[in-house]
Amino acid sequence: MPQDRLTNSNEFRFFYFTNRYADTVYFYKHIMQLEEVRSWDRGHGNRGTIFKFPKSEFLLEVEESEEAPSFYGAGLYMEVDDVDDWYRKAVAQRMKIKQPISDTSYGHRSFKMEDPNGLTIGLFQYI
């Protein structure tokens, strides 16, 4: 994504620092299949990666830290085309499932899992 696209878009960015940086980058890049927008390594533990959620201007920025993040009561939702397929993949990859797949009273089919830091990730599709 070109630099001017980031500076001129109506993006929304969620960021956090983690002591599990490599695991977290792997999770979002390979498990969640998010697009890597930019990454950096300035040395001395100053690394970071920005990911873009599909079909949106939502960005997730993860930076290296010596401390573990705390996410009490926090989470992210991501709409996907085939939530059942995502659920099968999450189970096959032994992701920590917080809420099994189910249909909600408000019109979602969804499930929740955790990223390597304990952040709840909800995947859903409209019924």
N, C-alpha and C positions, 0 to 999 in steps of 0.2 A: 504494500500500500504506500503510495507516495507520501512524502512528508506533508505537503500542503493539504492532502486529504484529511490527515489527522488534525491539523491546526484549524481547518475551515469547516469541519463537520460539526454536527450537533451531537457529539458523542456524550455518553455517560460512562464514567470509568469507576470501577470498584477496584481498590488496591489493598494488598496486605503484604506483610513481611513474614517470612517463614524460615525456620531452621531446617526445613526439609525441602529446600529449593529444587534440587535435582529430581526428587520424587514427584514434586508438584508440577514441574514443567513437563515431565513425562506423562503424568496423568492428563493434563489439559491438552497436550499435543497429540498423544497417541490413543488414549482411552476416549476422551471427549471429542477428539478430532477437531479442535478449534484451530482457526487460522492463526499462525504466529505473525504478528504485525511487525514486531521489532524486538530485538534482544541486545543486551550489552554486557560487557565484562570489563570493568574499569580497574580490576585488580583489588586486592585487599578486602575481599568479601563483598565487593560492590557489583553484584550481578542482578539482572532483572530481565523479565520477559513480559511483553504485552500480547494478549490474545484477543481476537475478535469473535464474538458470538455470531453464528450464521443468521442471515436475514435481519440484521439489526446494526445499530451503531454502538451497541454496548461493548465495552472493552473491559478486560480483566487484566490487571497488572500485578505481577508477583515479583517480589524482591527478596533477595537473600538477607537473612538476619541470624543472629546467634540465639534468638529467643523464639519460642513457639507462640503462634497466634492464639487468640481466644475468640470464639465465635458463638458464645452463648446466645441462643435465640435468633441467630442469623442464618441466612441461606440464599441460594440463587435458584431461580426457575428458568428452564430453557424449553421452548416449544420445539418439538421434533416431528418429523413426518411419520415415523413408525415407532411409537413408544414400546410396543411389544418386542420389536427387534432389539431396541436398545436395552430393554430389560434382560432379554436372553443373553446378550453380550456381557452385561454387567455381572450377571450370575456366573457365566462361564469364566470370567476373569477374576472371580472371587472378590468382587468389590463389596464393601460393607454396606448392605442394604438396610436402611433405616425404616422404610415403609414399603411393603410389597406392592406390586402393581394392582391397581383397583380402579373402579369407576367412582367418581365423586358425585355428590348430589348437585354440584354446580356445573357439571358438564365437561369435566376433564377425565381422561384416562391417564393415570400418572403413577410414578413411584419415586422414592427418595433414596439416595445413597450419600456416602461421604467421600470427600476428597482426602488426600493423605494427611491433611491438617485437622480434619474433623468438621470442615465446612459442609453443610447440607446442600446437596445439589438435587433439585427436583426436575425431573424430565416429564413432559406432558404433551398430550395432543388433545384437541377438542373432539368431543364425540359427535 
